[in-house]
Amino acid sequence: MAITKLSQIIDAVKSKPKKTLVAAYANDAHTIEAVSNAIDLGIIDAILVGDEATIKNVCAQEKIDVKKFKIVQEADEQKAANLAVKMVKDGEAGILMKGLVSTDKYMRAILNKEFGILPPKAVLSHLTIMEVPAYHKLLLLGDVAVLPAPDLSQKIAITNYLINAAHALGIEKPKVAIIAATEQMSPGMPACVDAAIISKMADRNQIKGALVDGPLAFDVAIDMESAEIKKLKSPVAGDADCMVFPNIESGNVGYKVLTKFCKGESAMLVVGAKCPAVLSSRGDTSQTKTYSIAFAALMAK
């Protein structure tokens, strides 16, 4: 049965063997609280890399038992991220998580040629699951935070990442919308051209395991009435499970509109590396981070 709520991911993960998570520069209350929640839920074991005194102080303030974590001392932000990534590479952890470290330093550690965890020729991308009250099921988005202007090959990788994540959620044949400003095929718009190529690749079984259509405008992808008014015949329109955005501007704005205006809740990962890497904003709630940890545990091998 397909998962339709973020809370159901936690239930699904409980039946899997526990993974060890390492949090990079885990000096903030939201990260520590989320990791603590995930431990209490029985879905992970955890290592916190950061300033030990700060971590213990946060735990005291939040009334969290510090003994439930393994703490590795490293007060420098970049060095903490580097150490956390190296622990994944050395097999000490199977999930990576961003703590208070800035995104650029976190990504720099993942991409490091000496101890990083990006396989050769792999595409690193951001994947988001949204639970939006106005929509009838979970919605998977890519890429809203990592790839600024994905080319065709990167969009194909994003499409496959979304399909794999949808399968992990129990969606046997996910519906993938390749988003553009219009559902009309406009040769002068690169987003439309890329969308048409990816859609045809799926028709020819070069992309497997999903129904893929594009170009599709945002409205027709998620609203059946809009698709019917525009007389659009599509196996995806009005019922999309996944959206591939043409660039980071459209993806990031779309994500934030769904979050702030539509009161959506989310879980977020960086995929393409040797393990799932939790990448939520430093301002995200501990609830969002807990869901992201559960999502990572679901995706971890």
C-alpha positions in Angstrom: 0.0 0.0 0.0 1.3 3.4 -0.9 2.4 5.9 1.8 0.1 8.9 1.7 1.2 10.8 4.8 4.7 11.8 6.1 3.9 10.2 9.4 3.4 6.8 7.7 7.1 6.9 6.6 8.1 6.6 10.2 5.8 3.5 10.6 7.4 2.0 7.5 10.9 2.5 8.6 10.3 0.8 12.0 10.1 -2.5 10.2 13.6 -2.0 8.7 17.0 -2.7 10.4 18.2 0.5 12.2 20.8 2.6 10.5 23.4 4.9 12.1 23.1 8.6 11.4 25.9 11.1 11.7 25.0 14.7 12.1 27.5 17.3 10.8 28.0 20.3 13.2 25.1 19.3 15.4 25.2 22.3 17.6 21.6 23.5 17.3 18.4 22.5 19.2 16.3 21.6 16.1 18.9 19.1 14.9 19.5 17.6 18.3 15.7 17.4 19.0 15.0 15.8 15.6 17.8 13.2 16.1 16.6 12.5 19.6 13.0 12.1 18.4 14.2 9.6 15.7 16.1 7.6 18.3 13.1 7.5 20.6 11.0 6.3 17.6 13.4 3.4 17.2 14.4 4.2 13.6 18.1 5.2 14.0 21.2 5.2 16.2 23.1 8.5 16.1 26.5 10.2 16.2 26.7 14.0 16.7 29.8 15.7 15.4 30.2 19.2 16.9 31.3 21.1 19.9 30.6 18.8 22.9 30.1 21.5 25.4 27.5 23.2 23.2 25.7 20.0 22.5 25.5 19.1 26.2 24.3 22.5 27.0 21.5 22.3 24.4 20.5 18.9 25.7 20.3 20.2 29.2 18.1 23.1 28.1 15.8 20.9 26.0 15.8 18.1 28.7 17.2 15.5 26.3 19.3 12.7 27.7 22.8 13.3 26.2 23.7 9.6 26.8 21.5 8.5 23.9 24.1 10.0 21.4 27.7 9.3 20.6 29.4 12.7 20.5 32.5 13.4 18.5 34.3 16.6 19.4 35.0 19.1 16.5 34.3 22.8 17.1 35.2 24.0 13.6 32.2 24.0 11.2 33.9 22.8 8.1 36.1 20.3 9.9 32.9 18.9 11.5 31.2 18.5 8.1 34.4 16.8 6.7 34.6 14.4 9.7 30.9 13.4 9.4 31.3 12.7 5.7 34.5 10.7 6.3 32.6 8.6 8.9 30.1 7.7 6.2 32.8 6.8 3.8 34.5 4.6 6.4 31.3 2.7 7.1 30.7 4.1 10.6 27.3 5.6 9.5 24.8 5.0 6.7 22.9 8.3 6.8 24.4 11.8 6.8 22.6 14.9 8.2 23.2 18.6 8.0 23.2 20.3 11.4 24.1 24.0 11.9 26.7 23.9 9.2 26.0 26.1 6.2 24.8 24.4 3.0 27.9 25.3 1.0 30.3 23.8 3.5 28.1 20.7 3.9 28.1 20.2 0.1 31.8 20.9 -0.1 32.4 18.0 2.3 30.2 15.6 0.3 32.0 16.6 -2.9 35.5 16.5 -1.5 37.8 14.5 -3.9 39.8 12.9 -1.0 37.1 11.7 1.4 33.8 12.7 -0.2 31.0 10.3 -0.9 29.9 11.2 -4.5 30.5 8.2 -6.9 32.2 9.0 -10.2 29.9 10.7 -12.8 27.0 10.7 -10.3 24.6 13.6 -10.2 24.0 15.2 -6.8 20.4 16.4 -6.5 17.9 17.6 -3.9 14.6 15.7 -3.4 11.7 16.9 -1.4 8.5 15.2 -0.3 5.6 17.6 0.4 2.4 16.9 2.3 0.0 19.7 1.3 -3.4 19.9 2.9 -5.0 21.0 -0.4 -3.6 18.0 -2.4 -4.9 14.5 -2.2 -1.5 12.7 -1.8 2.2 13.2 -1.2 4.0 15.2 -3.9 7.7 14.7 -4.7 9.8 17.6 -6.0 13.2 17.9 -7.7 15.4 20.0 -7.7 14.6 22.9 -5.4 17.9 23.5 -3.7 21.1 22.1 -5.3 21.2 22.2 -9.1 20.8 25.8 -10.3 20.1 25.1 -14.0 20.0 21.3 -14.7 20.8 20.3 -18.2 19.0 17.4 -20.0 21.2 14.7 -18.5 20.7 16.1 -15.0 17.0 16.4 -15.5 17.0 12.7 -16.5 18.8 11.9 -13.3 16.4 13.9 -11.3 13.5 12.1 -12.9 15.0 8.7 -12.0 15.7 9.8 -8.4 12.0 10.9 -8.1 10.8 7.6 -9.5 13.1 5.6 -7.1 11.8 7.6 -4.1 8.2 7.1 -5.2 8.8 3.4 -5.5 10.2 3.4 -1.9 6.9 5.1 -0.9 5.0 2.1 -2.4 3.8 4.0 -5.5 4.1 1.2 -8.2 3.7 3.5 -11.2 4.3 7.1 -10.2 3.1 9.9 -12.4 5.9 12.3 -13.2 5.2 15.8 -14.5 8.1 17.6 -16.3 7.3 21.2 -15.5 7.5 24.2 -17.8 5.6 27.5 -18.1 3.1 25.9 -20.5 1.8 22.5 -21.5 2.1 23.5 -25.2 5.2 22.3 -27.0 7.1 25.5 -27.7 10.4 24.9 -29.5 11.7 28.3 -28.4 11.5 27.3 -24.7 14.4 25.0 -23.6 12.3 23.7 -20.7 9.6 22.5 -23.1 12.1 20.8 -25.4 13.8 19.0 -22.5 10.4 18.0 -21.1 9.3 16.6 -24.5 12.6 14.6 -24.8 12.3 13.1 -21.3 8.6 12.3 -21.9 9.4 10.5 -25.2 12.3 8.6 -23.5 9.8 7.3 -21.0 7.5 6.3 -23.9 10.4 4.3 -25.4 11.2 2.6 -22.1 14.5 4.5 -21.7 13.1 5.7 -18.4 11.4 2.9 -16.6 8.9 2.4 -13.8 6.7 5.5 -14.2 4.2 7.4 -16.4 6.1 10.6 -17.5 4.6 13.5 -19.4 5.8 17.0 -20.3 5.9 19.8 -20.8 3.2 20.4 -18.2 2.4 23.7 -16.5 2.1 23.6 -12.7 -1.7 24.0 -12.7 -2.5 21.2 -15.1 0.0 18.9 -13.4 -1.9 19.0 -10.1 -5.4 20.2 -10.9 -7.7 18.0 -13.0 -10.2 20.8 -13.6 -7.5 22.9 -15.3 -6.5 20.0 -17.5 -10.1 19.4 -18.5 -10.7 23.1 -19.3 -7.6 23.1 -21.5 -8.7 19.8 -23.1 -5.4 18.2 -22.2 -5.2 14.5 -22.6 -2.4 13.2 -20.4 -1.8 10.2 -18.1 -0.2 12.5 -15.6 -2.2 15.8 -15.7 -4.3 16.5 -12.6 -2.8 13.6 -10.6 1.0 14.0 -10.5 3.0 12.2 -7.9 6.3 13.9 -8.9 7.4 17.2 -10.4 10.7 17.9 -12.2 11.3 21.6 -12.2 13.2 23.3 -15.1 15.5 25.3 -12.8 16.2 26.1 -9.2 14.2 29.4 -9.2 11.0 27.7 -10.2 11.6 24.8 -7.9 12.5 26.9 -4.9 9.7 29.3 -5.3 7.2 26.4 -5.8 8.5 24.7 -2.7 8.2 27.8 -0.6 4.7 28.6 -1.9 3.6 25.1 -1.0 5.2 25.5 2.5 4.2 29.0 3.5 1.0 29.8 1.6 -0.4 26.2 1.4 0.9 25.1 4.9 2.7 22.1 3.5 5.0 19.9 5.6 8.1 18.4 4.0 10.9 15.9 4.2 14.2 16.6 2.3 17.2 14.7 1.1 20.3 15.1 -1.1 20.4 12.0 -3.3 23.1 10.7 -5.6 25.8 10.3 -3.0 26.8 6.9 -1.4 24.2 7.4 1.3 21.1 9.7 1.7 22.0 13.0 3.1 19.5 15.0 5.1 19.5 18.6 3.9 16.9 20.8 5.5 17.2 24.5 6.1 18.8 25.7 9.4 15.4 27.4 10.1 13.3 24.2 9.6 11.4 22.8 12.5 12.5 19.7 14.3 9.3 18.0 12.9 10.5 18.6 9.4 14.0 17.3 10.3 12.5 14.2 12.0 10.5 13.4 8.8 13.6 14.0 6.7 15.5 11.5 8.9 12.7 8.9 8.5 12.8 9.5 4.7 16.6 9.0 4.7 16.2 5.8 6.7 13.6 4.6 4.1 15.9 5.3 1.2 19.1 4.0 2.9 20.5 0.7 1.6 
